[in-house]
Amino acid sequence: MKHLDKKSLEKLNQRISDHSLRCLGQTSNLIDFSSNDYIGFSKNKRIYTNTLNLLEKNNLKINGATGSRLITGNHSLYALTEDYIAKFHSVEKALIYTSGYNANIGLIPAICQRNDIIFFDEFCHASIREGILLSNAKSFKFKHNSTKDLKEKLSKTDKNATIYIVTETVFSMDGDSPNIETLITLSKAYNARLILDEAHAFGIFGEKGCGLINSSNSEAIFARIITFGKALGCHGAAILGSKDLINYLVNFSKSLIYTTALSPHSVATIYEAYRELELTAAINQLKKNIVFFNSEKERFQLQNQFIESQSAIQCIIIKGNKKVKKAALKLQENGFNVKAILSPTVPKNEERLRFCLHNYNTNKEISLLFLLLKKLL
């Protein structure tokens, strides 16, 4: 077989010298402070059992969707689940995608036309950036969570242009949030369409885990992206919006049109996980753990080294890929599954340990984690 070309090999070797080479890890029995399974739904036995019962009830004893949604893959559970999702989030329609990544690269290039203008937060996820690159629109980033910088840029924009503002409600690497009400006010003032990615807010914030957008402000949002691989503990994503938007995406969103649909089992799991959100007390326990984690920062006098966050994502800055990888390895050797986030995933000198909190983490585990951190630092 042919080997990599010289330029590709040089890029790979550069990663090795920078201590930033990525490798596929293995599952472990370490104490989980790394996964996105915030409320333990991936291991929820009731969801698992109810999913199988739903498949039996609908006589869907097949392993795959057999095609894209526009060909043969649009099985009956899609309509059931999308209707449930739309009602849950107080929107007109929902459209399920195979992943959050596919949702973002399917939404933004489809709706943003040539000469449209996109303003996006500088810390937006790679999938949002890829979606913007795939569009024909002009794009400009604004300073992280700075509505002041966004307003200044909006004020200099052609008033006749079609404008989109794209950001996240909880950022995956910092765990912080923008001022959503100010974003809504700005979008109205400048006639801009607001797109919000709720990947790390859904299942944690809001009534029954609906996210940071609720029935009182959902009308002001052009589109929302909800993903199921985090708090819902399964797979897939949905775009929420108006009937016209969803109809448009069915016709023009390439990552929907040209992708094999999710299997009946995957969609059934999404449906049952949503139903479990109506019943669970797991969110309340997660919130208590977030409060306790933040109190331990202060008790161990480490709050100034952490990025401020009230979400399930907590990060402590340890500069340098080599140094932060060594710290992560020490925690792993002591039984904690904690991952280092390296540059270039984050900017150089902003390398960090990223802790994902869960409803099943105990106070004892959190305190021991801080004790080890204090010794390491």
C-alpha positions as CSV (number, residue, x, y, z in Angstrom):
1,M,0.0,0.0,0.0
2,K,1.1,3.6,-0.6
3,H,2.4,5.6,2.4
4,L,1.6,9.2,3.4
5,D,3.2,12.0,1.4
6,K,6.1,14.0,2.8
7,K,3.9,17.0,3.9
8,S,1.4,14.9,5.7
9,L,4.2,13.0,7.5
10,E,5.8,16.3,8.5
11,K,2.5,17.4,10.0
12,L,2.2,14.1,12.0
13,N,5.8,14.4,13.2
14,Q,5.1,18.0,14.3
15,R,2.3,16.7,16.5
16,I,4.7,14.2,18.1
17,S,7.3,16.9,18.8
18,D,4.6,19.2,20.2
19,H,3.3,16.5,22.6
20,S,-0.1,17.0,20.9
21,L,-0.4,13.6,19.0
22,R,-3.9,12.2,19.4
23,C,-4.5,8.5,20.0
24,L,-7.7,6.5,20.3
25,G,-8.1,5.6,24.0
26,Q,-9.6,2.5,25.6
27,T,-12.6,2.3,28.0
28,S,-11.6,2.0,31.6
29,N,-13.0,1.4,35.1
30,L,-11.6,4.7,36.4
31,I,-13.8,7.1,38.3
32,D,-15.5,9.1,35.5
33,F,-14.7,12.8,35.4
34,S,-14.3,12.8,31.6
35,S,-17.4,11.6,29.7
36,N,-20.4,13.7,28.6
37,D,-22.8,11.3,30.3
38,Y,-23.8,14.1,32.7
39,I,-26.9,12.5,34.2
40,G,-26.0,8.8,33.8
41,F,-28.5,8.1,31.0
42,S,-26.1,5.9,29.0
43,K,-26.3,3.4,31.8
44,N,-30.0,3.9,32.7
45,K,-31.7,0.5,32.8
46,R,-35.2,1.9,32.4
47,I,-34.3,3.6,29.2
48,Y,-32.7,0.4,27.9
49,T,-35.8,-1.7,28.7
50,N,-38.4,0.8,27.5
51,T,-36.4,1.2,24.2
52,L,-36.7,-2.6,23.6
53,N,-40.4,-2.6,24.5
54,L,-41.1,0.3,22.1
55,L,-39.3,-1.5,19.2
56,E,-41.4,-4.6,20.0
57,K,-44.6,-2.6,20.2
58,N,-43.9,-1.1,16.7
59,N,-42.7,-4.3,15.2
60,L,-39.4,-2.8,14.3
61,K,-37.1,-5.8,14.6
62,I,-34.5,-4.5,12.2
63,N,-30.8,-3.6,12.8
64,G,-30.5,-0.6,10.4
65,A,-32.5,2.2,8.7
66,T,-31.6,0.8,5.2
67,G,-31.1,4.2,3.6
68,S,-31.3,7.9,4.0
69,R,-34.5,9.5,5.3
70,L,-35.6,10.5,1.9
71,I,-35.2,7.0,0.5
72,T,-36.1,4.2,2.9
73,G,-34.8,5.3,6.3
74,N,-37.7,7.4,7.6
75,H,-39.2,4.7,9.8
76,S,-42.3,5.4,11.9
77,L,-40.4,6.2,15.1
78,Y,-39.0,9.4,13.5
79,A,-42.4,11.1,13.4
80,L,-43.2,10.0,17.0
81,T,-39.9,11.2,18.4
82,E,-39.7,14.5,16.4
83,D,-43.3,15.4,17.5
84,Y,-42.3,14.7,21.2
85,I,-39.1,16.8,20.9
86,A,-41.0,19.7,19.4
87,K,-43.6,19.8,22.1
88,F,-40.9,19.3,24.8
89,H,-39.0,22.4,23.6
90,S,-42.0,24.5,22.7
91,V,-41.2,24.8,19.0
92,E,-43.1,24.2,15.8
93,K,-40.9,21.4,14.4
94,A,-37.8,19.3,15.1
95,L,-35.6,17.5,12.6
96,I,-33.4,14.6,13.8
97,Y,-29.8,14.3,12.4
98,T,-27.2,11.6,12.9
99,S,-25.0,13.8,15.1
100,G,-24.5,17.3,16.4
101,Y,-21.6,17.7,13.9
102,N,-23.8,16.7,11.0
103,A,-26.5,19.0,12.3
104,N,-24.2,22.1,12.2
105,I,-22.6,21.3,8.9
106,G,-26.1,20.6,7.5
107,L,-27.8,23.7,8.8
108,I,-25.4,26.6,8.3
109,P,-24.4,25.9,4.6
110,A,-28.0,25.3,3.7
111,I,-29.4,28.5,5.0
112,C,-26.6,31.0,4.7
113,Q,-26.4,32.2,1.2
114,R,-23.8,34.2,-0.8
115,N,-23.4,37.8,0.5
116,D,-25.2,36.8,3.8
117,I,-23.2,37.7,6.9
118,I,-22.4,35.4,9.9
119,F,-21.1,36.6,13.2
120,F,-19.8,33.8,15.4
121,D,-18.2,33.5,18.8
122,E,-14.4,33.0,18.5
123,F,-14.7,29.9,20.8
124,C,-17.4,28.2,18.7
125,H,-17.2,24.4,18.2
126,A,-15.3,22.9,15.2
127,S,-18.6,21.8,13.7
128,I,-20.0,25.3,13.6
129,R,-16.7,26.6,12.1
130,E,-16.9,23.8,9.5
131,G,-20.5,24.7,8.7
132,I,-19.5,28.4,8.2
133,L,-16.6,27.4,5.9
134,L,-18.9,25.3,3.8
135,S,-21.3,28.2,3.3
136,N,-20.9,30.9,0.8
137,A,-21.6,33.6,3.4
138,K,-19.1,36.2,4.7
139,S,-18.2,35.5,8.3
140,F,-16.7,37.5,11.2
141,K,-15.8,36.3,14.7
142,F,-16.5,38.3,17.8
143,K,-14.7,38.2,21.1
144,H,-15.8,35.3,23.4
145,N,-19.1,36.1,25.0
146,S,-18.7,39.8,24.3
147,T,-22.0,41.3,23.3
148,K,-20.2,44.6,23.3
149,D,-17.9,43.5,20.5
150,L,-20.8,41.9,18.7
151,K,-22.8,45.1,18.9
152,E,-19.9,47.2,17.5
153,K,-19.6,44.8,14.6
154,L,-23.3,44.7,13.9
155,S,-23.5,48.5,13.9
156,K,-21.0,48.6,11.0
157,T,-22.9,46.1,8.9
158,D,-25.0,46.8,5.8
159,K,-28.5,47.0,7.1
160,N,-29.8,45.4,3.9
161,A,-27.8,42.2,4.4
162,T,-29.2,39.0,5.8
163,I,-27.4,38.5,9.1
164,Y,-26.9,35.5,11.3
165,I,-25.5,35.3,14.8
166,V,-24.2,31.9,15.8
167,T,-23.0,30.9,19.3
168,E,-23.3,28.2,22.0
169,T,-25.3,28.4,25.3
170,V,-22.7,26.5,27.2
171,F,-19.2,26.2,25.7
172,S,-17.6,22.8,25.6
173,M,-14.1,23.8,26.6
174,D,-14.8,26.6,29.2
175,G,-18.2,25.6,30.5
176,D,-19.3,29.3,30.5
177,S,-22.3,30.9,28.8
178,P,-23.2,34.1,26.9
179,N,-25.8,36.6,28.0
180,I,-28.7,35.1,26.0
181,E,-31.2,37.9,26.7
182,T,-28.7,40.5,25.4
183,L,-28.1,38.3,22.3
184,I,-31.9,38.2,21.7
185,T,-32.2,42.0,22.1
186,L,-29.3,42.5,19.6
187,S,-30.8,40.1,17.1
188,K,-34.1,42.0,17.2
189,A,-32.4,45.4,17.0
190,Y,-30.4,44.4,13.9
191,N,-32.9,42.1,12.3
192,A,-30.5,39.2,12.7
193,R,-31.3,35.4,12.9
194,L,-30.0,33.9,16.1
195,I,-28.7,30.3,16.0
196,L,-27.8,28.7,19.3
197,D,-26.1,25.3,20.0
198,E,-27.5,23.8,23.2
199,A,-25.3,20.7,23.2
200,H,-23.9,21.2,26.7
201,A,-27.0,22.9,28.2
202,F,-29.7,20.4,27.3
203,G,-30.4,17.9,30.0
204,I,-28.7,20.1,32.7
205,F,-30.4,23.6,32.7
206,G,-34.0,24.7,32.4
207,E,-37.2,23.1,33.3
208,K,-36.9,19.3,33.0
209,G,-33.5,19.9,31.4
210,C,-34.9,21.7,28.3
211,G,-31.8,23.9,28.1
212,L,-31.2,27.6,28.6
213,I,-33.8,28.4,26.0
214,N,-37.4,27.9,27.2
215,S,-41.0,28.6,26.2
216,S,-40.7,32.3,27.1
217,N,-37.8,33.1,24.8
218,S,-37.9,30.3,22.1
219,E,-39.9,32.4,19.7
220,A,-36.9,34.8,19.3
221,I,-34.5,32.0,18.2
222,F,-34.2,31.2,14.5
223,A,-32.7,27.7,15.1
224,R,-31.5,25.6,18.0
225,I,-29.2,22.6,17.8
226,I,-29.9,19.9,20.5
227,T,-27.6,17.0,20.7
228,F,-28.2,13.6,22.3
229,G,-24.7,12.3,22.8
230,K,-24.2,14.3,26.0
231,A,-26.9,14.4,28.8
232,L,-29.2,12.1,26.9
233,G,-26.5,9.4,26.9
234,C,-27.3,8.1,23.4
235,H,-26.6,9.4,19.8
236,G,-27.9,11.9,17.3
237,A,-29.1,15.5,17.3
238,A,-32.0,17.7,16.3
239,I,-32.5,21.1,14.8
240,L,-35.4,23.0,16.3
241,G,-37.3,25.8,14.5
242,S,-40.2,26.8,12.4
243,K,-42.1,24.5,10.0
244,D,-40.7,26.5,7.1
245,L,-37.1,26.0,8.3
246,I,-37.5,22.3,8.7
247,N,-39.2,21.9,5.3
248,Y,-36.3,23.9,3.8
249,L,-33.7,21.7,5.5
250,V,-35.4,18.5,4.2
251,N,-34.9,19.9,0.7
252,F,-31.4,21.5,1.0
253,S,-29.5,20.1,4.0
254,K,-26.8,17.8,2.4
255,S,-25.8,16.1,5.7
256,L,-29.5,15.0,6.1
257,I,-30.2,14.2,2.5
258,Y,-27.1,12.1,1.8
259,T,-26.6,10.3,5.1
260,T,-28.0,6.9,6.1
261,A,-30.7,7.5,8.7
262,L,-30.4,6.5,12.4
263,S,-31.5,2.9,13.1
264,P,-34.9,2.4,14.8
265,H,-33.1,1.4,18.0
266,S,-31.2,4.8,18.0
267,V,-34.4,6.8,17.5
268,A,-36.3,4.7,20.1
269,T,-33.5,5.4,22.6
270,I,-33.8,9.1,22.0
271,Y,-37.6,9.0,22.5
272,E,-37.3,7.0,25.8
273,A,-34.5,9.2,27.0
274,Y,-36.7,12.3,26.5
275,R,-39.5,10.6,28.5
276,E,-37.0,9.8,31.3
277,L,-36.2,13.5,31.5
278,E,-39.8,14.0,32.6
279,L,-39.3,11.7,35.5
280,T,-35.7,11.9,36.7
281,A,-34.2,13.5,39.7
282,A,-30.7,13.1,38.2
283,I,-30.5,16.7,37.1
284,N,-31.0,17.9,40.7
285,Q,-28.2,15.7,41.9
286,L,-25.9,17.0,39.2
287,K,-26.6,20.6,40.2
288,K,-25.7,19.8,43.8
289,N,-22.4,18.3,42.6
290,I,-21.7,21.4,40.6
291,V,-22.2,23.6,43.7
292,F,-20.0,21.2,45.8
293,F,-17.3,21.2,43.1
294,N,-17.2,25.0,43.1
295,S,-17.1,25.1,46.9
296,E,-14.1,22.7,46.9
297,K,-12.2,25.0,44.5
298,E,-12.3,27.7,47.2
299,R,-11.6,25.3,50.1
300,F,-8.4,24.1,48.4
301,Q,-7.7,27.7,47.2
302,L,-7.6,26.7,43.5
303,Q,-10.4,29.0,42.3
304,N,-8.0,31.4,40.5
305,Q,-6.6,28.6,38.4
306,F,-10.0,27.4,37.2
307,I,-12.1,29.0,34.5
308,E,-15.2,30.3,36.2
309,S,-18.1,28.0,35.4
310,Q,-21.5,27.1,36.8
311,S,-22.0,24.2,34.4
312,A,-21.0,20.5,34.4
313,I,-17.8,21.4,32.6
314,Q,-14.9,22.6,34.8
315,C,-11.4,23.4,33.6
316,I,-8.1,24.2,35.3
317,I,-5.4,25.8,33.3
318,I,-2.0,24.0,33.3
319,K,0.2,25.6,30.6
320,G,2.1,23.4,28.1
321,N,1.1,20.1,26.5
322,K,3.8,18.1,28.2
323,K,2.9,19.4,31.6
324,V,-0.9,19.0,31.4
325,K,-0.5,15.4,29.9
326,K,1.7,14.5,32.9
327,A,-0.9,15.9,35.3
328,A,-3.7,13.9,33.7
329,L,-1.6,10.7,33.8
330,K,-1.0,11.2,37.5
331,L,-4.7,11.5,38.2
332,Q,-5.4,8.4,36.0
333,E,-2.8,6.5,38.0
334,N,-4.7,7.4,41.1
335,G,-8.0,6.1,39.7
336,F,-9.6,9.2,38.1
337,N,-10.5,9.3,34.4
338,V,-9.5,12.9,33.6
339,K,-8.3,14.0,30.2
340,A,-5.9,16.7,29.2
341,I,-7.0,19.2,26.5
342,L,-4.0,20.1,24.4
343,S,-3.2,22.9,22.0
344,P,-4.1,23.2,19.1
345,T,-7.6,22.1,20.4
346,V,-7.3,25.1,22.7
347,P,-4.9,28.1,22.2
348,K,-1.3,27.6,23.2
349,N,-0.7,28.4,27.0
350,E,-4.4,27.6,27.6
351,E,-3.9,23.9,27.9
352,R,-6.1,22.4,30.6
353,L,-7.5,19.5,32.6
354,R,-11.2,19.3,31.8
355,F,-13.5,17.8,34.4
356,C,-17.0,16.7,33.4
357,L,-19.3,16.4,36.4
358,H,-22.1,13.8,36.7
359,N,-25.0,13.1,38.9
360,Y,-23.2,9.8,40.0
361,N,-20.0,11.5,41.2
362,T,-19.8,11.5,45.0
363,N,-18.7,14.3,47.4
364,K,-15.9,11.9,48.5
365,E,-14.7,11.4,45.0
366,I,-14.7,15.2,44.3
367,S,-12.8,16.0,47.5
368,L,-10.2,13.3,46.8
369,L,-9.8,14.7,43.3
370,F,-9.0,18.2,44.7
371,L,-6.6,16.7,47.3
372,L,-4.7,15.1,44.4
373,L,-4.8,18.3,42.3
374,K,-3.5,20.4,45.2
375,K,-0.5,18.0,45.5
376,L,0.1,18.0,41.8
377,L,0.1,21.8,41.5
